[in-house]
Amino acid sequence: MPQATAAVPAALPQIPVTALAPWTVFFSLLTVVVLFFVGAEQGAFSVLEGTLVHEWVHDARHVMGYPCH
């Protein structure tokens, strides 16, 4: 009869915070820039027709100080 062996779980790699911090800052800034341009979108260069994007980000526009009325 074969013997069952206990499976050893694979160790997760340890990523130091100092290696992760620049990527976190980069993607945070990229996200803010994308939200800025999406929030400033008024339909002149809209990819989607209508006010769909405007309605999605309407409240965020007010929080970030964009006038939209």
PDB file of N, CA, C and O in Angstrom:
ATOM      1  N   MET A   1       0.836  -1.183   0.000  1.00  0.00           N
ATOM      2  CA  MET A   1       0.000   0.000   0.000  1.00  0.00           C
ATOM      3  C   MET A   1       0.879   1.245   0.000  1.00  0.00           C
ATOM      4  O   MET A   1       1.767   1.370   0.844  1.00  0.00           O
ATOM      5  N   PRO A   2       0.644   2.177  -0.944  1.00  0.00           N
ATOM      6  CA  PRO A   2       1.485   3.386  -0.989  1.00  0.00           C
ATOM      7  C   PRO A   2       1.191   4.295   0.202  1.00  0.00           C
ATOM      8  O   PRO A   2       0.063   4.387   0.685  1.00  0.00           O
ATOM      9  N   GLN A   3       2.235   4.953   0.648  1.00  0.00           N
ATOM     10  CA  GLN A   3       2.087   5.873   1.774  1.00  0.00           C
ATOM     11  C   GLN A   3       1.762   7.274   1.256  1.00  0.00           C
ATOM     12  O   GLN A   3       2.332   7.728   0.264  1.00  0.00           O
ATOM     13  N   ALA A   4       0.858   7.938   1.928  1.00  0.00           N
ATOM     14  CA  ALA A   4       0.500   9.313   1.579  1.00  0.00           C
ATOM     15  C   ALA A   4       1.503  10.262   2.227  1.00  0.00           C
ATOM     16  O   ALA A   4       1.851  10.116   3.399  1.00  0.00           O
ATOM     17  N   THR A   5       1.949  11.216   1.460  1.00  0.00           N
ATOM     18  CA  THR A   5       2.872  12.217   1.999  1.00  0.00           C
ATOM     19  C   THR A   5       2.128  13.537   2.124  1.00  0.00           C
ATOM     20  O   THR A   5       1.269  13.871   1.308  1.00  0.00           O
ATOM     21  N   ALA A   6       2.473  14.258   3.143  1.00  0.00           N
ATOM     22  CA  ALA A   6       1.843  15.564   3.366  1.00  0.00           C
ATOM     23  C   ALA A   6       2.394  16.568   2.357  1.00  0.00           C
ATOM     24  O   ALA A   6       3.605  16.673   2.163  1.00  0.00           O
ATOM     25  N   ALA A   7       1.503  17.287   1.731  1.00  0.00           N
ATOM     26  CA  ALA A   7       1.915  18.310   0.765  1.00  0.00           C
ATOM     27  C   ALA A   7       2.439  19.527   1.502  1.00  0.00           C
ATOM     28  O   ALA A   7       1.794  20.044   2.415  1.00  0.00           O
ATOM     29  N   VAL A   8       3.593  19.969   1.104  1.00  0.00           N
ATOM     30  CA  VAL A   8       4.201  21.156   1.708  1.00  0.00           C
ATOM     31  C   VAL A   8       3.718  22.369   0.911  1.00  0.00           C
ATOM     32  O   VAL A   8       3.917  22.428  -0.303  1.00  0.00           O
ATOM     33  N   PRO A   9       3.092  23.328   1.577  1.00  0.00           N
ATOM     34  CA  PRO A   9       2.615  24.502   0.837  1.00  0.00           C
ATOM     35  C   PRO A   9       3.794  25.313   0.291  1.00  0.00           C
ATOM     36  O   PRO A   9       4.835  25.444   0.934  1.00  0.00           O
ATOM     37  N   ALA A  10       3.600  25.841  -0.896  1.00  0.00           N
ATOM     38  CA  ALA A  10       4.648  26.651  -1.515  1.00  0.00           C
ATOM     39  C   ALA A  10       4.780  27.971  -0.763  1.00  0.00           C
ATOM     40  O   ALA A  10       3.783  28.574  -0.367  1.00  0.00           O
ATOM     41  N   ALA A  11       5.990  28.402  -0.574  1.00  0.00           N
ATOM     42  CA  ALA A  11       6.242  29.654   0.123  1.00  0.00           C
ATOM     43  C   ALA A  11       5.962  30.827  -0.814  1.00  0.00           C
ATOM     44  O   ALA A  11       6.365  30.812  -1.977  1.00  0.00           O
ATOM     45  N   LEU A  12       5.278  31.830  -0.304  1.00  0.00           N
ATOM     46  CA  LEU A  12       5.021  33.035  -1.084  1.00  0.00           C
ATOM     47  C   LEU A  12       6.273  33.897  -1.108  1.00  0.00           C
ATOM     48  O   LEU A  12       6.971  34.003  -0.099  1.00  0.00           O
ATOM     49  N   PRO A  13       6.563  34.508  -2.240  1.00  0.00           N
ATOM     50  CA  PRO A  13       7.755  35.364  -2.285  1.00  0.00           C
ATOM     51  C   PRO A  13       7.558  36.613  -1.436  1.00  0.00           C
ATOM     52  O   PRO A  13       6.471  37.189  -1.394  1.00  0.00           O
ATOM     53  N   GLN A  14       8.596  37.009  -0.781  1.00  0.00           N
ATOM     54  CA  GLN A  14       8.571  38.206   0.038  1.00  0.00           C
ATOM     55  C   GLN A  14       9.032  39.389  -0.812  1.00  0.00           C
ATOM     56  O   GLN A  14      10.149  39.385  -1.332  1.00  0.00           O
ATOM     57  N   ILE A  15       8.176  40.398  -0.954  1.00  0.00           N
ATOM     58  CA  ILE A  15       8.531  41.594  -1.723  1.00  0.00           C
ATOM     59  C   ILE A  15       8.757  42.721  -0.727  1.00  0.00           C
ATOM     60  O   ILE A  15       7.835  43.089   0.001  1.00  0.00           O
ATOM     61  N   PRO A  16       9.961  43.274  -0.679  1.00  0.00           N
ATOM     62  CA  PRO A  16      10.220  44.358   0.271  1.00  0.00           C
ATOM     63  C   PRO A  16       9.444  45.623  -0.117  1.00  0.00           C
ATOM     64  O   PRO A  16       9.237  45.902  -1.298  1.00  0.00           O
ATOM     65  N   VAL A  17       9.029  46.366   0.881  1.00  0.00           N
ATOM     66  CA  VAL A  17       8.259  47.581   0.657  1.00  0.00           C
ATOM     67  C   VAL A  17       9.051  48.587  -0.168  1.00  0.00           C
ATOM     68  O   VAL A  17       8.471  49.328  -0.961  1.00  0.00           O
ATOM     69  N   THR A  18      10.356  48.620   0.006  1.00  0.00           N
ATOM     70  CA  THR A  18      11.184  49.576  -0.747  1.00  0.00           C
ATOM     71  C   THR A  18      11.169  49.272  -2.244  1.00  0.00           C
ATOM     72  O   THR A  18      11.337  50.183  -3.055  1.00  0.00           O
ATOM     73  N   ALA A  19      10.972  48.016  -2.621  1.00  0.00           N
ATOM     74  CA  ALA A  19      10.877  47.669  -4.040  1.00  0.00           C
ATOM     75  C   ALA A  19       9.480  47.927  -4.578  1.00  0.00           C
ATOM     76  O   ALA A  19       9.313  48.160  -5.775  1.00  0.00           O
ATOM     77  N   LEU A  20       8.487  47.890  -3.724  1.00  0.00           N
ATOM     78  CA  LEU A  20       7.100  48.075  -4.141  1.00  0.00           C
ATOM     79  C   LEU A  20       6.685  49.546  -4.159  1.00  0.00           C
ATOM     80  O   LEU A  20       5.795  49.921  -4.923  1.00  0.00           O
ATOM     81  N   ALA A  21       7.304  50.373  -3.342  1.00  0.00           N
ATOM     82  CA  ALA A  21       6.912  51.777  -3.201  1.00  0.00           C
ATOM     83  C   ALA A  21       6.975  52.566  -4.511  1.00  0.00           C
ATOM     84  O   ALA A  21       6.019  53.288  -4.797  1.00  0.00           O
ATOM     85  N   PRO A  22       8.027  52.481  -5.324  1.00  0.00           N
ATOM     86  CA  PRO A  22       8.034  53.270  -6.574  1.00  0.00           C
ATOM     87  C   PRO A  22       6.894  52.887  -7.514  1.00  0.00           C
ATOM     88  O   PRO A  22       6.326  53.758  -8.173  1.00  0.00           O
ATOM     89  N   TRP A  23       6.550  51.602  -7.589  1.00  0.00           N
ATOM     90  CA  TRP A  23       5.450  51.166  -8.449  1.00  0.00           C
ATOM     91  C   TRP A  23       4.119  51.672  -7.906  1.00  0.00           C
ATOM     92  O   TRP A  23       3.236  52.052  -8.676  1.00  0.00           O
ATOM     93  N   THR A  24       3.975  51.679  -6.600  1.00  0.00           N
ATOM     94  CA  THR A  24       2.755  52.187  -5.995  1.00  0.00           C
ATOM     95  C   THR A  24       2.579  53.669  -6.289  1.00  0.00           C
ATOM     96  O   THR A  24       1.481  54.113  -6.625  1.00  0.00           O
ATOM     97  N   VAL A  25       3.646  54.429  -6.167  1.00  0.00           N
ATOM     98  CA  VAL A  25       3.592  55.867  -6.469  1.00  0.00           C
ATOM     99  C   VAL A  25       3.289  56.084  -7.949  1.00  0.00           C
ATOM    100  O   VAL A  25       2.463  56.931  -8.290  1.00  0.00           O
ATOM    101  N   PHE A  26       3.939  55.339  -8.826  1.00  0.00           N
ATOM    102  CA  PHE A  26       3.723  55.479 -10.263  1.00  0.00           C
ATOM    103  C   PHE A  26       2.269  55.214 -10.635  1.00  0.00           C
ATOM    104  O   PHE A  26       1.651  56.028 -11.322  1.00  0.00           O
ATOM    105  N   PHE A  27       1.716  54.087 -10.191  1.00  0.00           N
ATOM    106  CA  PHE A  27       0.347  53.751 -10.559  1.00  0.00           C
ATOM    107  C   PHE A  27      -0.670  54.665  -9.879  1.00  0.00           C
ATOM    108  O   PHE A  27      -1.749  54.901 -10.421  1.00  0.00           O
ATOM    109  N   SER A  28      -0.336  55.177  -8.706  1.00  0.00           N
ATOM    110  CA  SER A  28      -1.221  56.149  -8.055  1.00  0.00           C
ATOM    111  C   SER A  28      -1.278  57.441  -8.864  1.00  0.00           C
ATOM    112  O   SER A  28      -2.359  57.984  -9.092  1.00  0.00           O
ATOM    113  N   LEU A  29      -0.126  57.930  -9.294  1.00  0.00           N
ATOM    114  CA  LEU A  29      -0.095  59.143 -10.118  1.00  0.00           C
ATOM    115  C   LEU A  29      -0.769  58.927 -11.466  1.00  0.00           C
ATOM    116  O   LEU A  29      -1.485  59.804 -11.949  1.00  0.00           O
ATOM    117  N   LEU A  30      -0.549  57.777 -12.070  1.00  0.00           N
ATOM    118  CA  LEU A  30      -1.196  57.454 -13.332  1.00  0.00           C
ATOM    119  C   LEU A  30      -2.720  57.429 -13.173  1.00  0.00           C
ATOM    120  O   LEU A  30      -3.447  57.917 -14.038  1.00  0.00           O
ATOM    121  N   THR A  31      -3.188  56.869 -12.083  1.00  0.00           N
ATOM    122  CA  THR A  31      -4.624  56.828 -11.810  1.00  0.00           C
ATOM    123  C   THR A  31      -5.186  58.235 -11.645  1.00  0.00           C
ATOM    124  O   THR A  31      -6.261  58.536 -12.162  1.00  0.00           O
ATOM    125  N   VAL A  32      -4.475  59.092 -10.936  1.00  0.00           N
ATOM    126  CA  VAL A  32      -4.936  60.467 -10.735  1.00  0.00           C
ATOM    127  C   VAL A  32      -4.985  61.214 -12.064  1.00  0.00           C
ATOM    128  O   VAL A  32      -5.929  61.963 -12.314  1.00  0.00           O
ATOM    129  N   VAL A  33      -3.987  61.023 -12.916  1.00  0.00           N
ATOM    130  CA  VAL A  33      -3.976  61.690 -14.224  1.00  0.00           C
ATOM    131  C   VAL A  33      -5.133  61.207 -15.089  1.00  0.00           C
ATOM    132  O   VAL A  33      -5.802  62.014 -15.734  1.00  0.00           O
ATOM    133  N   VAL A  34      -5.372  59.912 -15.108  1.00  0.00           N
ATOM    134  CA  VAL A  34      -6.487  59.371 -15.900  1.00  0.00           C
ATOM    135  C   VAL A  34      -7.812  59.902 -15.359  1.00  0.00           C
ATOM    136  O   VAL A  34      -8.675  60.302 -16.141  1.00  0.00           O
ATOM    137  N   LEU A  35      -7.989  59.913 -14.041  1.00  0.00           N
ATOM    138  CA  LEU A  35      -9.223  60.448 -13.467  1.00  0.00           C
ATOM    139  C   LEU A  35      -9.384  61.932 -13.759  1.00  0.00           C
ATOM    140  O   LEU A  35     -10.505  62.409 -13.937  1.00  0.00           O
ATOM    141  N   PHE A  36      -8.273  62.669 -13.810  1.00  0.00           N
ATOM    142  CA  PHE A  36      -8.336  64.091 -14.141  1.00  0.00           C
ATOM    143  C   PHE A  36      -8.898  64.288 -15.544  1.00  0.00           C
ATOM    144  O   PHE A  36      -9.797  65.104 -15.747  1.00  0.00           O
ATOM    145  N   PHE A  37      -8.369  63.542 -16.513  1.00  0.00           N
ATOM    146  CA  PHE A  37      -8.826  63.719 -17.885  1.00  0.00           C
ATOM    147  C   PHE A  37     -10.226  63.162 -18.106  1.00  0.00           C
ATOM    148  O   PHE A  37     -10.997  63.726 -18.883  1.00  0.00           O
ATOM    149  N   VAL A  38     -10.561  62.084 -17.446  1.00  0.00           N
ATOM    150  CA  VAL A  38     -11.928  61.566 -17.549  1.00  0.00           C
ATOM    151  C   VAL A  38     -12.899  62.533 -16.883  1.00  0.00           C
ATOM    152  O   VAL A  38     -14.002  62.758 -17.381  1.00  0.00           O
ATOM    153  N   GLY A  39     -12.484  63.101 -15.756  1.00  0.00           N
ATOM    154  CA  GLY A  39     -13.347  64.046 -15.057  1.00  0.00           C
ATOM    155  C   GLY A  39     -13.520  65.344 -15.811  1.00  0.00           C
ATOM    156  O   GLY A  39     -14.565  65.986 -15.699  1.00  0.00           O
ATOM    157  N   ALA A  40     -12.517  65.749 -16.579  1.00  0.00           N
ATOM    158  CA  ALA A  40     -12.597  66.994 -17.335  1.00  0.00           C
ATOM    159  C   ALA A  40     -13.327  66.809 -18.656  1.00  0.00           C
ATOM    160  O   ALA A  40     -13.591  67.788 -19.354  1.00  0.00           O
ATOM    161  N   GLU A  41     -13.652  65.593 -19.005  1.00  0.00           N
ATOM    162  CA  GLU A  41     -14.305  65.297 -20.278  1.00  0.00           C
ATOM    163  C   GLU A  41     -15.692  65.935 -20.312  1.00  0.00           C
ATOM    164  O   GLU A  41     -16.523  65.694 -19.436  1.00  0.00           O
ATOM    165  N   GLN A  42     -15.924  66.745 -21.330  1.00  0.00           N
ATOM    166  CA  GLN A  42     -17.208  67.421 -21.471  1.00  0.00           C
ATOM    167  C   GLN A  42     -17.942  67.013 -22.737  1.00  0.00           C
ATOM    168  O   GLN A  42     -18.996  67.572 -23.040  1.00  0.00           O
ATOM    169  N   GLY A  43     -17.417  66.064 -23.471  1.00  0.00           N
ATOM    170  CA  GLY A  43     -18.097  65.590 -24.661  1.00  0.00           C
ATOM    171  C   GLY A  43     -17.455  66.022 -25.962  1.00  0.00           C
ATOM    172  O   GLY A  43     -17.795  65.482 -27.014  1.00  0.00           O
ATOM    173  N   ALA A  44     -16.529  66.987 -25.928  1.00  0.00           N
ATOM    174  CA  ALA A  44     -15.910  67.474 -27.160  1.00  0.00           C
ATOM    175  C   ALA A  44     -15.036  66.394 -27.793  1.00  0.00           C
ATOM    176  O   ALA A  44     -15.016  66.253 -29.016  1.00  0.00           O
ATOM    177  N   PHE A  45     -14.330  65.646 -26.988  1.00  0.00           N
ATOM    178  CA  PHE A  45     -13.449  64.591 -27.483  1.00  0.00           C
ATOM    179  C   PHE A  45     -13.901  63.233 -26.957  1.00  0.00           C
ATOM    180  O   PHE A  45     -13.088  62.333 -26.747  1.00  0.00           O
ATOM    181  N   SER A  46     -15.176  63.103 -26.753  1.00  0.00           N
ATOM    182  CA  SER A  46     -15.728  61.910 -26.135  1.00  0.00           C
ATOM    183  C   SER A  46     -15.608  60.693 -27.042  1.00  0.00           C
ATOM    184  O   SER A  46     -15.907  60.757 -28.235  1.00  0.00           O
ATOM    185  N   VAL A  47     -15.171  59.596 -26.464  1.00  0.00           N
ATOM    186  CA  VAL A  47     -15.135  58.327 -27.191  1.00  0.00           C
ATOM    187  C   VAL A  47     -16.543  57.753 -27.250  1.00  0.00           C
ATOM    188  O   VAL A  47     -16.969  57.223 -28.276  1.00  0.00           O
ATOM    189  N   LEU A  48     -17.254  57.866 -26.144  1.00  0.00           N
ATOM    190  CA  LEU A  48     -18.628  57.410 -26.074  1.00  0.00           C
ATOM    191  C   LEU A  48     -19.552  58.607 -26.303  1.00  0.00           C
ATOM    192  O   LEU A  48     -19.313  59.690 -25.770  1.00  0.00           O
ATOM    193  N   GLU A  49     -20.585  58.410 -27.080  1.00  0.00           N
ATOM    194  CA  GLU A  49     -21.509  59.510 -27.323  1.00  0.00           C
ATOM    195  C   GLU A  49     -22.429  59.701 -26.124  1.00  0.00           C
ATOM    196  O   GLU A  49     -22.648  58.787 -25.330  1.00  0.00           O
ATOM    197  N   GLY A  50     -22.953  60.901 -26.020  1.00  0.00           N
ATOM    198  CA  GLY A  50     -23.881  61.191 -24.941  1.00  0.00           C
ATOM    199  C   GLY A  50     -23.168  61.609 -23.672  1.00  0.00           C
ATOM    200  O   GLY A  50     -22.005  62.012 -23.698  1.00  0.00           O
ATOM    201  N   THR A  51     -23.870  61.511 -22.578  1.00  0.00           N
ATOM    202  CA  THR A  51     -23.332  61.962 -21.292  1.00  0.00           C
ATOM    203  C   THR A  51     -23.002  60.803 -20.366  1.00  0.00           C
ATOM    204  O   THR A  51     -22.979  60.975 -19.147  1.00  0.00           O
ATOM    205  N   LEU A  52     -22.748  59.635 -20.920  1.00  0.00           N
ATOM    206  CA  LEU A  52     -22.501  58.460 -20.103  1.00  0.00           C
ATOM    207  C   LEU A  52     -21.292  58.642 -19.184  1.00  0.00           C
ATOM    208  O   LEU A  52     -21.387  58.388 -17.983  1.00  0.00           O
ATOM    209  N   VAL A  53     -20.170  59.073 -19.731  1.00  0.00           N
ATOM    210  CA  VAL A  53     -18.967  59.272 -18.916  1.00  0.00           C
ATOM    211  C   VAL A  53     -19.207  60.378 -17.906  1.00  0.00           C
ATOM    212  O   VAL A  53     -18.793  60.272 -16.751  1.00  0.00           O
ATOM    213  N   HIS A  54     -19.872  61.432 -18.336  1.00  0.00           N
ATOM    214  CA  HIS A  54     -20.163  62.544 -17.430  1.00  0.00           C
ATOM    215  C   HIS A  54     -20.978  62.074 -16.230  1.00  0.00           C
ATOM    216  O   HIS A  54     -20.688  62.460 -15.098  1.00  0.00           O
ATOM    217  N   GLU A  55     -21.972  61.263 -16.460  1.00  0.00           N
ATOM    218  CA  GLU A  55     -22.806  60.792 -15.363  1.00  0.00           C
ATOM    219  C   GLU A  55     -22.051  59.838 -14.444  1.00  0.00           C
ATOM    220  O   GLU A  55     -22.293  59.830 -13.237  1.00  0.00           O
ATOM    221  N   TRP A  56     -21.149  59.041 -14.987  1.00  0.00           N
ATOM    222  CA  TRP A  56     -20.360  58.122 -14.153  1.00  0.00           C
ATOM    223  C   TRP A  56     -19.485  58.875 -13.171  1.00  0.00           C
ATOM    224  O   TRP A  56     -19.324  58.447 -12.028  1.00  0.00           O
ATOM    225  N   VAL A  57     -18.926  59.974 -13.595  1.00  0.00           N
ATOM    226  CA  VAL A  57     -17.973  60.695 -12.746  1.00  0.00           C
ATOM    227  C   VAL A  57     -18.547  62.000 -12.210  1.00  0.00           C
ATOM    228  O   VAL A  57     -17.799  62.857 -11.740  1.00  0.00           O
ATOM    229  N   HIS A  58     -19.864  62.159 -12.275  1.00  0.00           N
ATOM    230  CA  HIS A  58     -20.487  63.425 -11.900  1.00  0.00           C
ATOM    231  C   HIS A  58     -20.154  63.846 -10.474  1.00  0.00           C
ATOM    232  O   HIS A  58     -19.692  64.966 -10.259  1.00  0.00           O
ATOM    233  N   ASP A  59     -20.377  62.983  -9.512  1.00  0.00           N
ATOM    234  CA  ASP A  59     -20.111  63.349  -8.120  1.00  0.00           C
ATOM    235  C   ASP A  59     -18.623  63.541  -7.863  1.00  0.00           C
ATOM    236  O   ASP A  59     -18.228  64.425  -7.103  1.00  0.00           O
ATOM    237  N   ALA A  60     -17.811  62.722  -8.489  1.00  0.00           N
ATOM    238  CA  ALA A  60     -16.361  62.868  -8.311  1.00  0.00           C
ATOM    239  C   ALA A  60     -15.889  64.204  -8.884  1.00  0.00           C
ATOM    240  O   ALA A  60     -14.938  64.793  -8.369  1.00  0.00           O
ATOM    241  N   ARG A  61     -16.531  64.682  -9.927  1.00  0.00           N
ATOM    242  CA  ARG A  61     -16.169  65.979 -10.505  1.00  0.00           C
ATOM    243  C   ARG A  61     -16.355  67.074  -9.468  1.00  0.00           C
ATOM    244  O   ARG A  61     -15.496  67.945  -9.332  1.00  0.00           O
ATOM    245  N   HIS A  62     -17.449  67.045  -8.743  1.00  0.00           N
ATOM    246  CA  HIS A  62     -17.688  68.065  -7.732  1.00  0.00           C
ATOM    247  C   HIS A  62     -16.687  67.969  -6.579  1.00  0.00           C
ATOM    248  O   HIS A  62     -16.225  68.988  -6.067  1.00  0.00           O
ATOM    249  N   VAL A  63     -16.359  66.759  -6.181  1.00  0.00           N
ATOM    250  CA  VAL A  63     -15.395  66.574  -5.102  1.00  0.00           C
ATOM    251  C   VAL A  63     -14.023  67.119  -5.505  1.00  0.00           C
ATOM    252  O   VAL A  63     -13.325  67.720  -4.688  1.00  0.00           O
ATOM    253  N   MET A  64     -13.640  66.904  -6.771  1.00  0.00           N
ATOM    254  CA  MET A  64     -12.335  67.367  -7.236  1.00  0.00           C
ATOM    255  C   MET A  64     -12.363  68.827  -7.699  1.00  0.00           C
ATOM    256  O   MET A  64     -11.330  69.354  -8.114  1.00  0.00           O
ATOM    257  N   GLY A  65     -13.508  69.482  -7.637  1.00  0.00           N
ATOM    258  CA  GLY A  65     -13.577  70.893  -7.950  1.00  0.00           C
ATOM    259  C   GLY A  65     -13.886  71.232  -9.391  1.00  0.00           C
ATOM    260  O   GLY A  65     -13.702  72.383  -9.787  1.00  0.00           O
ATOM    261  N   TYR A  66     -14.347  70.287 -10.197  1.00  0.00           N
ATOM    262  CA  TYR A  66     -14.725  70.581 -11.578  1.00  0.00           C
ATOM    263  C   TYR A  66     -16.146  71.134 -11.601  1.00  0.00           C
ATOM    264  O   TYR A  66     -17.066  70.484 -11.104  1.00  0.00           O
ATOM    265  N   PRO A  67     -16.336  72.297 -12.157  1.00  0.00           N
ATOM    266  CA  PRO A  67     -17.711  72.743 -12.342  1.00  0.00           C
ATOM    267  C   PRO A  67     -18.303  72.021 -13.560  1.00  0.00           C
ATOM    268  O   PRO A  67     -17.636  71.877 -14.585  1.00  0.00           O
ATOM    269  N   CYS A  68     -19.529  71.580 -13.444  1.00  0.00           N
ATOM    270  CA  CYS A  68     -20.119  70.904 -14.588  1.00  0.00           C
ATOM    271  C   CYS A  68     -21.547  71.345 -14.838  1.00  0.00           C
ATOM    272  O   CYS A  68     -22.254  70.728 -15.635  1.00  0.00           O
ATOM    273  N   HIS A  69     -21.976  72.390 -14.179  1.00  0.00           N
ATOM    274  CA  HIS A  69     -23.327  72.892 -14.408  1.00  0.00           C
ATOM    275  C   HIS A  69     -23.242  74.304 -14.924  1.00  0.00           C
ATOM    276  O   HIS A  69     -24.269  74.928 -15.187  1.00  0.00           O
TER     277      HIS A  69
END
